Amino acid sequence: MEIFWELHKDLSREGPGNEASTHKALAMAKSLPTKVRVLDLGCGPGAQTISLAKVLNGDIIALDLHEPFLEQLKTRAQEEGLSSRIHARKADMAALEFEPASFDLIWSEGAIYNMGFKRGLDEWRRYLKPGGYIAVSELCWLRKDPPEELAAYWASDYPAMKDIAANLAIIAGLGYELVGHFTLPQECWRDEYYRPLGKRIAALRVAHSGDEEALSVLDLCQQEIDLYERYSGYFGYEFFVMKFLA
Ligand SMILES: C[S@@+](CC[C@H](N)C(=O)[O-])C[C@H]1O[C@@H](n2cnc3c(N)ncnc32)[C@H](O)[C@@H]1O
């Protein structure tokens, strides 16, 4: 596990995304109040938290289980002069303890998979005010004919992964109004996530040469990057933005 955290320490993002995509999804939430109360679930080091805080007026509670990510977010918030409006908290997204109907917007980039797409959307809506919005990005199949190698990889790594239509059916079944969805562009993967991760893998290979266990963790991570390079048209992150009608 130590090598896992070395691999992920101090990266600017912990999953695919970028500021333009965060702002594009936010623009779909058209009737937010002027002063908003936001909950960012699985915030990681907080790239999207900062992007949201820059353009929203109001407070953001950003929650994650991993303390070093929260410390990273606090430092970033300070550097950006946003500390008074970003509140980083260690808590479990699957056991929230907020007042019901207390947020205008719930955000979760690349993190709802930890609970499951349906369960997350089902349980989190009780914390939304009527008319509030929820925006999540989720790994989806973009094509129905993945090569065997790719299907086997994700069957082992994320067996619950569905296609966009199946996730839209879940959204409708839970009574949300879908206000929009889009696939994250490939630069969100390459420039923002895999390039820095690839550099880290290369550096750690040198630092851990001869340590078979550490090297096998690095190999697995490199395998994920290589699969994306070969098969990026088959899967991607889809941003879904929904309105809670109560
Ligand atoms: C793939 S990362 C995405 C982080 C961030 N949103 C980003 O895009 O950079 C998923 C995050 O979920 C957090 N996480 C996992 N399980 C969690 C839980 N039960 N409650 C809160 N956070 C959790 C992890 O620590 C990690 O920061």
The ligand as an SDF file (V2000), in Angstrom:
LIG
                    3D

 27 29  0  0  0  0  0  0  0  0999 V2000
  -10.3570    8.7920   -8.2810 C   0  0  0  0  0  0  0  0  0  0  0  0
  -10.2190    9.8350   -6.8810 S   0  0  0  0  0  0  0  0  0  0  0  0
  -10.9370   11.3630   -7.4800 C   0  0  0  0  0  0  0  0  0  0  0  0
  -10.5350   12.5390   -6.6400 C   0  0  0  0  0  0  0  0  0  0  0  0
  -10.9040   13.9160   -7.1720 C   0  0  0  0  0  0  0  0  0  0  0  0
  -12.3290   14.1110   -7.2520 N   0  0  0  0  0  0  0  0  0  0  0  0
  -10.2470   14.1680   -8.5090 C   0  0  0  0  0  0  0  0  0  0  0  0
  -10.9480   14.0530   -9.5440 O   0  0  0  0  0  0  0  0  0  0  0  0
   -9.0460   14.4810   -8.5190 O   0  0  0  0  0  0  0  0  0  0  0  0
  -11.4470    9.2130   -5.7610 C   0  0  0  0  0  0  0  0  0  0  0  0
  -11.3970    9.8500   -4.4010 C   0  0  0  0  0  0  0  0  0  0  0  0
  -12.4080    9.2860   -3.5680 O   0  0  0  0  0  0  0  0  0  0  0  0
  -11.8840    9.1700   -2.2520 C   0  0  0  0  0  0  0  0  0  0  0  0
  -12.6970    8.1730   -1.5330 N   0  0  0  0  0  0  0  0  0  0  0  0
  -12.7230    6.8330   -1.7160 C   0  0  0  0  0  0  0  0  0  0  0  0
  -13.6550    6.2690   -0.9150 N   0  0  0  0  0  0  0  0  0  0  0  0
  -14.2150    7.2860   -0.2040 C   0  0  0  0  0  0  0  0  0  0  0  0
  -15.2370    7.3480    0.7670 C   0  0  0  0  0  0  0  0  0  0  0  0
  -15.8730    6.2380    1.1680 N   0  0  0  0  0  0  0  0  0  0  0  0
  -15.5780    8.5450    1.2630 N   0  0  0  0  0  0  0  0  0  0  0  0
  -14.9250    9.6720    0.8670 C   0  0  0  0  0  0  0  0  0  0  0  0
  -13.9540    9.6800   -0.0680 N   0  0  0  0  0  0  0  0  0  0  0  0
  -13.6070    8.5010   -0.6030 C   0  0  0  0  0  0  0  0  0  0  0  0
  -10.4360    8.7880   -2.4600 C   0  0  0  0  0  0  0  0  0  0  0  0
   -9.6370    9.0570   -1.3180 O   0  0  0  0  0  0  0  0  0  0  0  0
  -10.0800    9.6570   -3.6550 C   0  0  0  0  0  0  0  0  0  0  0  0
   -9.6050   10.9070   -3.2490 O   0  0  0  0  0  0  0  0  0  0  0  0
  1  2  1  0
  2  3  1  0
  2 10  1  0
  3  4  1  0
  4  5  1  0
  5  6  1  0
  5  7  1  0
  7  8  2  0
  7  9  1  0
 10 11  1  0
 11 12  1  0
 11 26  1  0
 12 13  1  0
 13 14  1  0
 13 24  1  0
 14 15  1  0
 14 23  1  0
 15 16  2  0
 16 17  1  0
 17 18  1  0
 17 23  2  0
 18 19  1  0
 18 20  2  0
 20 21  1  0
 21 22  2  0
 22 23  1  0
 24 25  1  0
 24 26  1  0
 26 27  1  0
M  CHG  2   2   1   9  -1
M  END
$$$$
